[in-house]
Amino acid sequence: MRHPEATSPVKGAVLTRRQAARLLTALPLGLAAPRLARAAGYPDRPVKIIVPFAPGGGTDIVSRVLAEGMAPALGQTVLVDNRAGAGTIIGSEVVAKSPPDGYTLLMATFAHAVNPSVQPSLPYDTTKAFAPVALVGLSPNVLVVPSKGPIRDVPGLLARAKAKPGELTYGSFGNATSSHLAGALFCYLAKVDMTHVPYRGSAPAVTDLLAGRIDMMFATATGVSQHVREGRLRAIAVTSAERSPAFPDLPSIAEVGVPGYVAESWYGLYVPAGTPAENIARLNEAANAAVKTETFTRSVAEEGLRPVGGSPAALADYVQTEQARWAEVVRAANIKPE
């Protein structure tokens, strides 16, 4: 999205430097900031998004499509730099300790809101080390079971879980991941006891689910959609508050037996704390433009991602609520770091 250059209040008039300075001073801060950022030349070199996951996963895909959409609005190349490891802590630390100049961003996810409750000591203060830019999007997980198994819907699952406490198992792609916490929340709200089986990644968990060695999984759409289409897994619900446009035939868990249940994955952009407000405003504008493009919407459809956008304050409020909510679940389920 291009920004019109500043013009004189009188068409055709030419402002002196002193007149231009007076005009900027008189403008409200929200109007003056974009012009000040432009005058400072930001950005005048490529911008980098740190993705705290390996290439090829859902976060990487979303980040690359977003980067492509932000580049025209910023007038600079937007690069993706994968820094995987330690449950997103490695990549997050890179951003926390980067210069606060708007050239290094973090693509934060669910783990950003959960790590403070799970990890006894982080190499940064999550609430103080980062400044929000924009909430990129939200996506549900999908509750799936083996297609040949006895569980066919959420009411049936609840009945079996209550009849056999601790016997049903749910797999996840790691301790304190969204798939783990989604299951822990299910147990907490439904007042049932099921056994968590953590794996090192989505692929081995799905392999055991297909083989019937675990009973269910709160999986990402990309991890199981092909198996659902081919009839090897049965999708019985989504974890969002309401039905997902990407899975209109699937009820939400809240809709069919667990009132108040919602466990969504999310993507949000952050920069190091102390980044100039006018640079954050420019990045926010570019991110909002990117998530509204047809290319972005089409590319993330398989993830079930719902583009959001909005102000930096909206991201801050959302994540603050998420941190408090998941802290309660972490305590109730006694979830500890690996």
PyMOL commands that set and color helices and strands:
alter all, ss='L'
color gray80, all
select helices_A, chain A and resi 17-26+29-39+58-74+86-96+110-118+126-129+154-163+178-190+202-210+221-229+277-291+294-299+301-303+312-333
alter helices_A, ss='H'
color red, helices_A
select strands_A, chain A and resi 47-51+78-82+104-108+130-140+142-146+169-172+195-198+216-219+233-238+264-272+306-307
alter strands_A, ss='S'
color yellow, strands_A
deselect
rebuild
show_as cartoon
